[in-house]
């Protein structure tokens, strides 16, 4: 709706921040409840770097799961501030989650890696692959200077899909590593706002943090390429947690 008003009326009116977050949380909660009630559904949480340890959240899953989905959706939304900046890290995270989904859905691999076996999770690899393919097509037109943009509709949907995939395969904590770039962007905004409200001072020259580097004199291509590198390294670290136990 917000994007529709921007295009049709050149207006920034739309849902308030609270209303949008509430709507996102309700939708995410419905999705998490459906995951919990499906055959083979579980409320357990895989803990990286700990051999065979699984934390069962119980009904708290209906709070934690939606939080992951909503938080990641908004983190991707905050990252989408420069041409091409968000889509490549999204594709990297999707490809990595696709591999994790395949391993989780395969009995032999899940037992070998000591991770949760989630029946039919391997099907999510197709979804992640489709996301990567769509991302490549989008990047063709979003590369600097961009001809098209994600908007809130695209960034929230992509981030939410990554979050939902991680929740479905029970690797929410690993998602924070794989998508560490998005976490960093979101935390920079939280720290900036909290610091300004509490002390009247700003920690960064501008938030999200990619704008901070712009203020430091980094060119847009430098920021985009370096953030892509960070996203790739973090994805490899996240993937390595499957074996480093």
C-alpha positions as CSV (number, residue, x, y, z in Angstrom):
1,X,0.0,0.0,0.0
2,X,2.9,2.4,0.9
3,X,4.6,1.6,-2.5
4,X,1.3,2.1,-4.3
5,X,0.8,5.6,-2.9
6,X,4.4,6.5,-3.8
7,X,3.9,5.5,-7.4
8,X,0.3,6.8,-7.9
9,X,0.2,9.9,-5.7
10,X,3.9,10.6,-5.1
11,X,3.0,10.5,-1.4
12,X,4.8,9.0,1.6
13,X,1.5,8.4,3.4
14,X,0.6,4.8,4.3
15,X,0.4,2.6,7.2
16,X,2.0,3.8,10.4
17,X,5.1,2.0,11.6
18,X,3.2,0.3,14.4
19,X,0.3,-0.8,12.3
20,X,2.7,-2.3,9.7
21,X,4.7,-4.2,12.3
22,X,1.5,-5.5,13.9
23,X,0.2,-6.7,10.5
24,X,3.5,-8.4,9.8
25,X,3.6,-10.1,13.1
26,X,0.1,-11.4,12.8
27,X,0.8,-12.9,9.3
28,X,4.1,-14.4,10.6
29,X,2.4,-15.9,13.6
30,X,-0.2,-17.6,11.4
31,X,2.7,-19.0,9.3
32,X,4.5,-20.2,12.3
33,X,1.4,-21.8,13.8
34,X,0.9,-23.7,10.5
35,X,4.5,-24.9,10.6
36,X,4.0,-26.1,14.2
37,X,0.8,-28.0,13.3
38,X,2.0,-29.7,10.2
39,X,3.0,-33.4,10.4
40,X,6.6,-33.5,11.6
41,X,6.4,-29.9,12.7
42,X,8.5,-29.1,15.8
43,X,9.2,-26.2,18.1
44,X,12.8,-27.1,18.6
45,X,15.7,-24.7,17.9
46,X,19.2,-25.8,16.7
47,X,22.1,-24.2,18.6
48,X,25.2,-23.8,16.4
49,X,28.6,-24.9,17.7
50,X,27.0,-27.2,20.3
51,X,27.1,-30.9,19.5
52,X,23.6,-32.3,19.3
53,X,22.1,-29.7,21.5
54,X,18.5,-28.8,20.6
55,X,16.4,-26.3,22.6
56,X,12.6,-26.9,22.6
57,X,10.8,-23.6,22.7
58,X,7.3,-25.0,23.2
59,X,4.6,-22.4,22.8
60,X,7.2,-19.7,23.0
61,X,7.9,-20.6,19.4
62,X,4.8,-18.6,18.4
63,X,6.6,-15.5,19.7
64,X,10.1,-16.3,18.6
65,X,9.3,-17.5,15.1
66,X,7.3,-14.4,14.1
67,X,10.0,-12.2,15.7
68,X,12.7,-13.8,13.4
69,X,10.5,-13.4,10.3
70,X,9.5,-9.8,11.0
71,X,12.9,-8.7,12.2
72,X,14.7,-10.2,9.1
73,X,12.1,-8.7,6.8
74,X,12.7,-5.2,8.2
75,X,16.5,-5.7,8.3
76,X,16.5,-6.4,4.6
77,X,14.2,-3.4,4.1
78,X,16.7,-1.1,5.9
79,X,19.6,-2.5,3.8
80,X,17.9,-1.6,0.5
81,X,19.3,1.9,0.4
82,X,21.8,1.8,-2.5
83,X,21.6,0.3,-6.0
84,X,22.3,-3.4,-5.9
85,X,23.2,-3.4,-2.2
86,X,20.5,-5.7,-0.8
87,X,19.7,-8.2,-3.6
88,X,23.1,-9.9,-3.8
89,X,23.3,-10.6,-0.1
90,X,19.7,-11.9,-0.3
91,X,20.7,-14.3,-3.0
92,X,23.8,-15.4,-1.1
93,X,21.7,-16.0,2.0
94,X,19.0,-17.8,0.0
95,X,21.6,-20.1,-1.6
96,X,23.1,-21.0,1.8
97,X,19.7,-21.6,3.3
98,X,18.8,-23.8,0.4
99,X,21.7,-26.0,1.1
100,X,20.8,-26.2,4.8
101,X,17.2,-27.0,3.9
102,X,18.5,-29.9,1.7
103,X,20.7,-31.2,4.5
104,X,17.9,-30.9,7.0
105,X,15.4,-32.7,4.8
106,X,17.8,-35.6,4.1
107,X,17.9,-38.3,6.9
108,X,21.5,-39.3,6.2
109,X,22.9,-35.8,6.0
110,X,21.0,-34.5,9.0
111,X,22.2,-37.5,11.1
112,X,25.8,-37.1,9.9
113,X,25.8,-33.3,10.6
114,X,23.9,-33.8,13.9
115,X,21.2,-31.3,12.9
116,X,17.4,-31.5,13.2
117,X,15.8,-33.7,10.5
118,X,12.8,-31.8,9.2
119,X,10.7,-33.9,6.8
120,X,10.2,-32.3,3.4
121,X,12.5,-29.4,4.2
122,X,14.5,-30.3,1.1
123,X,11.6,-28.9,-1.0
124,X,12.5,-25.4,0.3
125,X,15.7,-25.7,-1.7
126,X,13.5,-25.2,-4.8
127,X,12.1,-22.0,-3.3
128,X,15.5,-20.7,-2.4
129,X,16.8,-21.6,-5.9
130,X,13.8,-19.7,-7.4
131,X,14.7,-16.7,-5.2
132,X,18.3,-16.8,-6.4
133,X,17.1,-17.0,-10.1
134,X,14.7,-14.1,-9.6
135,X,17.4,-12.1,-7.9
136,X,19.7,-12.5,-10.8
137,X,17.0,-11.2,-13.2
138,X,16.3,-8.3,-10.8
139,X,20.0,-7.4,-10.4
140,X,20.2,-6.9,-14.2
141,X,18.0,-3.9,-13.8
142,X,18.9,-2.9,-10.3
143,X,22.7,-2.7,-10.9
144,X,23.9,0.9,-10.7
145,X,22.4,3.1,-12.1
146,X,19.3,1.2,-11.2
147,X,16.2,1.2,-13.5
148,X,14.0,-0.6,-11.0
149,X,13.8,-0.8,-7.2
150,X,12.5,-3.3,-4.6
151,X,10.5,-0.9,-2.6
152,X,9.0,-2.0,0.7
153,X,7.0,-4.7,-1.1
154,X,10.1,-6.4,-2.4
155,X,12.5,-6.0,0.5
156,X,10.0,-7.0,3.2
157,X,8.8,-10.0,1.2
158,X,12.4,-11.3,0.5
159,X,13.6,-10.8,4.0
160,X,10.4,-12.4,5.4
161,X,10.9,-15.4,3.1
162,X,14.5,-15.9,4.3
163,X,13.3,-15.6,7.9
164,X,10.5,-18.1,7.3
165,X,12.8,-20.5,5.6
166,X,15.2,-20.4,8.6
167,X,12.3,-21.0,11.0
168,X,11.0,-23.9,8.9
169,X,14.4,-25.7,8.9
170,X,15.1,-24.8,12.6
171,X,18.2,-22.7,12.0
172,X,17.1,-19.3,13.2
173,X,20.3,-18.6,15.0
174,X,22.4,-19.6,12.1
175,X,20.4,-17.1,10.0
176,X,21.8,-14.3,12.2
177,X,25.2,-15.4,11.0
178,X,24.4,-16.0,7.4
179,X,22.5,-12.7,7.2
180,X,24.9,-10.9,9.5
181,X,25.1,-8.0,7.1
182,X,21.3,-7.4,7.5
183,X,21.7,-7.7,11.3
184,X,24.5,-5.2,11.2
185,X,22.3,-2.7,9.3
186,X,19.4,-3.1,11.6
187,X,21.5,-2.8,14.7
188,X,23.1,0.4,13.5
189,X,19.6,2.0,13.3
190,X,18.7,0.7,16.7
191,X,21.9,1.9,18.3
192,X,21.7,5.3,16.5
193,X,18.1,5.9,17.6
194,X,18.6,4.7,21.2
195,X,21.8,6.7,21.6
196,X,20.2,9.9,20.3
197,X,17.1,9.5,22.5
198,X,19.2,8.7,25.6
199,X,22.2,11.0,25.2
200,X,21.4,13.4,22.4
201,X,24.4,12.1,20.5
202,X,24.8,10.0,17.4
203,X,27.1,7.0,17.2
204,X,27.2,7.0,13.4
205,X,27.3,9.9,11.1
206,X,24.1,8.5,9.5
207,X,22.1,5.3,9.8
208,X,21.7,2.6,8.4
209,X,25.4,2.0,8.5
210,X,25.9,2.0,4.7
211,X,25.1,5.7,4.8
212,X,27.7,6.2,7.5
213,X,30.3,4.9,5.1
214,X,29.0,7.3,2.4
215,X,29.6,10.1,4.8
216,X,33.1,8.9,5.4
217,X,33.8,9.3,1.6
218,X,33.4,5.7,0.3
219,X,31.9,5.7,-3.2
220,X,28.7,3.8,-3.8
221,X,30.4,1.0,-5.8
222,X,32.9,0.6,-3.0
223,X,30.2,0.2,-0.4
224,X,28.1,-2.2,-2.5
225,X,31.0,-4.5,-3.5
226,X,32.5,-4.6,0.0
227,X,29.2,-5.3,1.6
228,X,28.7,-8.2,-0.9
229,X,32.1,-9.6,0.2
230,X,31.1,-9.4,3.8
231,X,27.8,-11.1,3.0
232,X,29.6,-14.0,1.3
233,X,32.1,-14.4,4.1
234,X,29.4,-14.5,6.7
235,X,27.4,-17.0,4.6
236,X,30.5,-19.3,4.6
237,X,30.9,-19.0,8.3
238,X,27.2,-19.8,8.8
239,X,27.5,-22.8,6.6
240,X,30.5,-24.0,8.5
241,X,28.6,-24.1,11.7
242,X,26.9,-27.3,10.5
243,X,30.2,-29.1,10.9
244,X,32.0,-27.1,13.5
245,X,30.5,-28.8,16.6
